[in-house]
Amino acid sequence: MSVSLVLFTADLRLTDHPPLRAALDGGRDVVPLFVRDPAVDAAGFAAPNRLAFLADCLHALDAGLRGRGGRLVLRSGDVVEQVCGVAAETDADEVHLAADVSGYAHRRERRLRRALEAEGRRLHVHDTVTTVRPPGAVTPASSDHFAVFTPYFRRWSQAPLRDVLAAPRAVRVPDGVGSEELPDRGRVAGVSPGLARGGEAEGRRRLAAWLRGGLDSYADDHDDLGIDATSRLSPHLHFGTLSPVELVHRARGAGGAGAEAFVRQLAWRDFHRQLLAVRPHVAGADYRPRYDRWRSGAAARADLAAWQEGRTGYPVIDAAMRQLRHEGWMHNRGRLLAASFLTKTLYIDWRAGARHFLGLLVDGDLASNQLNWQWVAGTGTDTRPNRVLNPVRQGRRYDPDGTYVRRWVPELARVPGPSVHEPWTLRGSDRAAADGYPEPIVDLEEGLARFRRARTGG
Ligand SMILES: Cc1cc2nc3c(=O)[nH]c(=O)nc-3n(C[C@H](O)[C@H](O)[C@H](O)COP(=O)(O)OP(=O)(O)OC[C@H]3O[C@@H](n4cnc5c(N)ncnc54)[C@H](O)[C@@H]3O)c2cc1C
């Protein structure tokens, strides 16, 4: 019997999985393999929230495979050595893998191809597993990537979409392939108390609920912090428990303004991936350098700590940072405001903020995180790089009655109405209700002037 090996990475699902379908072609046996590579952990990606979510995903994948007669094989070690080892043990002559965009993923692919071919085995890399469009498939005439979202989105929307693949009915795994024990979510220390559950079944449950009850109002409500009306599917997209191609099909099938706005967000995800794929260094370096001399020293370190801990004295920023710590997730408007506050109002390096986010976000993702941080810092693809978001005005606009702030900042839970966004203006009993909440760590006008001076060289 011929054997194929499927290396699962950021595609931990059975539905709409082109590598698995190709591996099964012709009635082959399949080894579904996941490798825990210490190189990924060493690069700082082993954040507790993501490890816990990953544990759920691996258990769910194993359960899905067992329901089809198979099981998941887990190994730890250098990914290339492990794949070659399992391929040799099972005499697999082909290996299937989803394409991915980071420098690590590109190196993995090159090393795997070399090592497998040296042993007479073939590597098949599949597009449209972790993205809707393959990076590099949508490019302008004069460059290897789009630097501006709107023209990218126009072309992205026009290209045809492949069909969604059903999950296979049966997966036969060769006998005798050893596996390590799957990790246990309960054993991961330092997990956020409100962390969501992972796994394909959970992702599909959330997707069904979203299509039924959220998508319609998404265009109107997605920016409202209090209503909290976004899909929360980002961790499932990050771990690949849901397919982005399927999400576009399902949203377009539902139709309406909400679906259009939602599909546009999925295109943003691809947009950042097509950029990182050809400029891997922008994970750490400015895409468009502005020659910033970011603040450093004791005062900057104290400001960074106040931001991280959600005690800046600006309620909407503190609410967002506390949501991040509690849930391992943050609303997109909160991310924009928190990042603008750090990089522009406090004038602290976007890399410090991106690192803190990656330490906590369950959807923490090199392309989406680093490039959104750069977008906000004005070193990325924003065509208005020096815009500064005012946390009071934005709070009043996107959390008009203060629901979000009161939800996450208990010191302000008894302050009524929108004045919760400016606790320093409160008088009398309202002021007493805000007792214990810190004073602002920076004057907004002074922060703005400092940023403008820095960016204009004045
Ligand atoms: C500073 C900053 C850091 C961010 N870091 C990450 C990150 O590490 N991982 C991550 O997945 N997203 C990141 N985002 C993008 C966005 O905030 C999240 O994808 C979104 O909040 C997830 O919530 P949701 O699933 O409810 O999104 P929805 O609004 O329901 O959107 C649907 C999907 O579209 C994608 N998406 C939406 N907005 C963006 C965007 N601006 N860029 C890329 N993809 C997007 C996500 O996959 C999301 O799940 C960041 C944004 C900012 C401003």
The ligand as a MOL file (V3000), in Angstrom:
LIG
                    3D

  0  0  0     0  0            999 V3000
M  V30 BEGIN CTAB
M  V30 COUNTS 53 58 0 0 0
M  V30 BEGIN ATOM
M  V30 1 C -1.8950 46.5360 16.6100 0
M  V30 2 C -2.6840 45.3890 16.0240 0
M  V30 3 C -2.2360 44.0850 16.1910 0
M  V30 4 C -2.9550 43.0120 15.6290 0
M  V30 5 N -2.4920 41.7330 15.8020 0
M  V30 6 C -3.1590 40.6980 15.2220 0
M  V30 7 C -2.6930 39.3580 15.3740 0
M  V30 8 O -1.6520 39.0840 15.9790 0
M  V30 9 N -3.4420 38.3510 14.8030 0
M  V30 10 C -4.5860 38.6060 14.1080 0
M  V30 11 O -5.2350 37.6620 13.6340 0
M  V30 12 N -5.0260 39.8680 13.9290 0
M  V30 13 C -4.3700 40.9080 14.4720 0
M  V30 14 N -4.8380 42.1910 14.2990 0
M  V30 15 C -5.9860 42.4120 13.3900 0
M  V30 16 C -7.3750 42.4280 14.0460 0
M  V30 17 O -7.3830 43.2940 15.1350 0
M  V30 18 C -7.8270 41.0440 14.4850 0
M  V30 19 O -7.7000 40.1280 13.4230 0
M  V30 20 C -9.3030 41.0650 14.9010 0
M  V30 21 O -9.5040 41.9770 15.9440 0
M  V30 22 C -9.7330 39.6730 15.3270 0
M  V30 23 O -11.0470 39.6920 15.7890 0
M  V30 24 P -12.2170 39.0050 14.9800 0
M  V30 25 O -11.8390 37.6150 14.6020 0
M  V30 26 O -13.4590 39.1800 15.7650 0
M  V30 27 O -12.2270 39.8960 13.6640 0
M  V30 28 P -13.3730 40.1940 12.5920 0
M  V30 29 O -13.6130 41.6590 12.6210 0
M  V30 30 O -14.5170 39.3010 12.7580 0
M  V30 31 O -12.6330 39.9270 11.2090 0
M  V30 32 C -12.6120 38.6330 10.5900 0
M  V30 33 C -11.1900 38.1690 10.3710 0
M  V30 34 O -10.5030 39.0370 9.4760 0
M  V30 35 C -9.1270 39.1070 9.8330 0
M  V30 36 N -8.7920 40.5060 10.1210 0
M  V30 37 C -9.6060 41.4750 10.5960 0
M  V30 38 N -8.9400 42.6610 10.6820 0
M  V30 39 C -7.6890 42.4160 10.2610 0
M  V30 40 C -6.5330 43.2190 10.1190 0
M  V30 41 N -6.5300 44.5340 10.4000 0
M  V30 42 N -5.3940 42.6370 9.6870 0
M  V30 43 C -5.3600 41.3190 9.4030 0
M  V30 44 N -6.4340 40.5090 9.4920 0
M  V30 45 C -7.5780 41.0460 9.9240 0
M  V30 46 C -8.9240 38.2570 11.0740 0
M  V30 47 O -8.4300 36.9980 10.6700 0
M  V30 48 C -10.3390 38.1610 11.6320 0
M  V30 49 O -10.5570 36.9990 12.3820 0
M  V30 50 C -4.1410 43.2800 14.8710 0
M  V30 51 C -4.5670 44.5970 14.7190 0
M  V30 52 C -3.8560 45.6420 15.2870 0
M  V30 53 C -4.3330 47.0470 15.0700 0
M  V30 END ATOM
M  V30 BEGIN BOND
M  V30 1 1 1 2
M  V30 2 1 2 3
M  V30 3 2 2 52
M  V30 4 2 3 4
M  V30 5 1 4 5
M  V30 6 1 4 50
M  V30 7 2 5 6
M  V30 8 1 6 7
M  V30 9 1 6 13
M  V30 10 2 7 8
M  V30 11 1 7 9
M  V30 12 1 9 10
M  V30 13 2 10 11
M  V30 14 1 10 12
M  V30 15 2 12 13
M  V30 16 1 13 14
M  V30 17 1 14 15
M  V30 18 1 14 50
M  V30 19 1 15 16
M  V30 20 1 16 17
M  V30 21 1 16 18
M  V30 22 1 18 19
M  V30 23 1 18 20
M  V30 24 1 20 21
M  V30 25 1 20 22
M  V30 26 1 22 23
M  V30 27 1 23 24
M  V30 28 2 24 25
M  V30 29 1 24 26
M  V30 30 1 24 27
M  V30 31 1 27 28
M  V30 32 2 28 29
M  V30 33 1 28 30
M  V30 34 1 28 31
M  V30 35 1 31 32
M  V30 36 1 32 33
M  V30 37 1 33 34
M  V30 38 1 33 48
M  V30 39 1 34 35
M  V30 40 1 35 36
M  V30 41 1 35 46
M  V30 42 1 36 37
M  V30 43 1 36 45
M  V30 44 2 37 38
M  V30 45 1 38 39
M  V30 46 1 39 40
M  V30 47 2 39 45
M  V30 48 1 40 41
M  V30 49 2 40 42
M  V30 50 1 42 43
M  V30 51 2 43 44
M  V30 52 1 44 45
M  V30 53 1 46 47
M  V30 54 1 46 48
M  V30 55 1 48 49
M  V30 56 2 50 51
M  V30 57 1 51 52
M  V30 58 1 52 53
M  V30 END BOND
M  V30 END CTAB
M  END
